[in-house]
Amino acid sequence: SADIEDMDRIIRQFLDFARDTGAEAIQEADLADIVRRAIQPLLLRDAPLQLEGLAPCLAPRLRVSALQRAVANLVDNALKYGGPAPVDISTRREGDDLLIEVADRGPGIAPEQAERLIRPFTRLEDARSNVQGSGLGLAIVDRIARLHDGSLLLLPRDGGGLRAILKLPAA
C-alpha cells in the first residue's frame, strides 16, 4: 500500500512537471489564502504545521492553482525531510517582493547544493537516503516561481534546517 502511494505521488509529480501552467488564467489573490488552501488536506491529517506568520499579501497577477501546487510541494518536502519538528509556514511582504516561506528543522542542504537541487530529477542522496521521490518537486516550484517572474531560494535556517522561500514580485 505504501509503495502504491509513493508511485502515485511520483506519477502526479511527473504530470505536474509536464503540465503547461502558463495557460492558467491570471487573477488577483491573497498569498495567505493560497497557502491555506494548499495545506488544507495536510491540516485535516494533523500534519505538524505552524501557520503563525500568514500575513495577508494581495497580489494582482497570480496563477492560483500553480501557486497552490508550488506551496504543496514545498510543504510536502519539509514534512518529508524536516524531521519531527513542526514546519513553519509564513507569508509576508518585503519591499517590492511577496514571500511565501516554508521552514523546517531537518538536516538542511549545503549552500553550494541549492542551485543543483532545483534541477529536474536531482536529489541529495546523503540527506534523503530513506525517502522516495522523483527529484521533481523543487523543479516544479522553481518553474512556477519563474512563471510569475519570481524565484525560489533555498537557504540555511538559523538553529538548523532549511528555509525554502518562494519570492514573487508584488506588482
Stockholm file with secondary structure:
# STOCKHOLM 1.0

chainA/1-171         SADIEDMDRIIRQFLDFARDTGAEAIQEADLADIVRRAIQPLLLRDAPLQLEGLAPCLAPRLRVSALQRAVANLVDNALKYGGPAPVDISTRREGDDLLIEVADRGPGIAPEQAERLIRPFTRLEDARSNVQGSGLGLAIVDRIARLHDGSLLLLPRDGGGLRAILKLPAA
#=GR chainA/1-171 SS CHHHHHHHHHHHHHHHHHSCGGGSCCEEEEHHHHHHHHHHHHHHTTCCEEEEEECCCEEEEECHHHHHHHHHHHHHHHHHHSCSSCEEEEEEEETTEEEEEEECCSCCCCGGGHHHHTSTTCCCTTTCTTCCCCSCHHHHHHHHHHHTTCEEEEEECTTSSEEEEEEEECC
#=GC SS_cons         CHHHHHHHHHHHHHHHHHSCGGGSCCEEEEHHHHHHHHHHHHHHTTCCEEEEEECCCEEEEECHHHHHHHHHHHHHHHHHHSCSSCEEEEEEEETTEEEEEEECCSCCCCGGGHHHHTSTTCCCTTTCTTCCCCSCHHHHHHHHHHHTTCEEEEEECTTSSEEEEEEEECC
//
